[in-house]
């Protein structure tokens, strides 16, 4: 049965008449977080019965949650066809109060969501790729990840979160559904999450970066670079044979960016592979004329992985070189190391247990 989460508010207004019903339904789902159609009290019983007959609300079921000491949570969701996907809740900044106990700001969260079951890209360092690609997620399956995680953690509907399409799958390989999800998240009668709070992370599908730019959604772009020359990048990411570094840089330069923002380049640091100053020098040259920010990421080891976590000193030296050469650079704080932190790890653990 089709989920109402597959539809934008405009689409619902074309289905239900009078059109203001769409706004009411949208608000019940996204602002009041109802789980049953009968909870939509300002809608006629006749319409509620129609909704029950033709539609569902939540297409996901939580089947496992791992909670880290640092507060991050990894979720495993079951889909209607018994496939599973992962999502992650990351507390980025803790609640803060002044000396009188007055709230200065709430805890700030980022929700990392999946766009596919499995992945076609086949990155050598990624556990998700080991089990291959199954299918794209529907719009409702993408949207429900955020709704479910907010509800499970009692995060009020009007509390803003950051969304990153950085979970299982390549978002630009499911661009139409991802783009529609972004619009649903952004709707003022829904979760009202600004597109500036939404980031698409891509392995570098150059033609799809161009298409995303033409959509002009206002989202932030993050490029999973991970290497500074085509030879190493092809070893780590076979997709580089089709979309090499030069084509990615060209697409990024043409991408419309908010003047207050930068393009994020994600650089997964792997010990003795891409963690040296020589690589840092090449990265500076590569990004010289781009308004870029580099996010250095510690590789999270998983069982049977051939790669190793880098040494902190090497991470700091790499960062210092970039900063000294006027490139904004952060080191992503590793979270969830005491749980199944690596992408695909909880999925794989449950798959083996079946």
TARA-V738193 format. One line per field, one symbol per residue. psi: psi as a letter, one per 30 degrees, with the letter a starting at -180 (. if undefined). burial: b if it has 24 or more other ideal C-beta (glycine too) atoms within 12 Angstrom, else e. A space follows every 50 residues. Layout:
BEGIN
psi: ???
burial: ???
END
This chain:
BEGIN
psi: kkkfffkleeeeffekklffeeeeeeeeefefhlfkfffifgkleeeeee eeeflldjglkkfkkkklfgfkkkkkkklfgglllllkkjjeklkklafg gkkellkklkkkllfljakfehkffkeeffgakellkleefeefeeeeee efghjkegkklkkkigbkljeffheeeeeeeeeeefkfgbfhjkffgkkk kkfhjeeeeeeeeffhfgllkkkjdflgleeeeeeejfffeeileeeeee eeffkkkkffllkkjkjjkkkgeggleeeeeeeeeegegkilkkjkkkkj llkgkfllklkeeeeeeeeeeeefggkkkljkkklgfgaiekkfeeeeee eff.
burial: eebbbbbbbeebeeebeeeebbbbbbbbbbbbbbeebeebeebeeebbee beeebbbbbbbbbbbbeeeebbbbbbbbbeeebbbbbbbbbbeeeeeeee eeeeeebebbbbbbbbbbbbbbbbbbbbbbbeebbbbbbbbbbbbbbbbb bbbebebebbbbbbbbbbbbbbbbbebbbbbbbbbbbebbbbbebebbbb bbbbbbebbbebbebebbbbbbbbbbbbbbebbeebbebbeebbbebbbe bbbebbbeeebbbbbbbbbbbebbbbeebbebbbebbeebbbbbbbbbbb ebeeeebebbeeebbebbbebbeeeebebebbebbbeebbbbbbbbbbbb beee
END
